[in-house]
């Protein structure tokens, strides 16, 4: 009997207070809005275990079309906890990491839009420049610039 194989990672979900602000932030990084909808009803709650729910979602896609972020804003039931300001060594979801063309230019642009650099932009050997930023709503995002081809 053949073993079932993984096909791909479909998306990462992030719950936000403002869908518009999150869409703007991830658009600034370089993702594109693929679609936006409201998901509601008992069927959706059977998936999440939350019962009847109403959630606005926006699907963001990377330029290569291979990776997605699903941004969710829960209308009902209300959000019950907030992990956005957890430090980078907290258990659970940490961050999404994006490879970018010019990390210094993007960080400068994101700071103008209210993002904060968590530590500093550092270079790892001759391979990468890396940093963490806190973007809209305190979301922790990693950025990496490959240096091999430069």
Order of alpha helices (4+ residues) and beta strands (2+ residues): beta-alpha-beta-alpha-beta-beta-beta-alpha-beta-beta-beta-beta
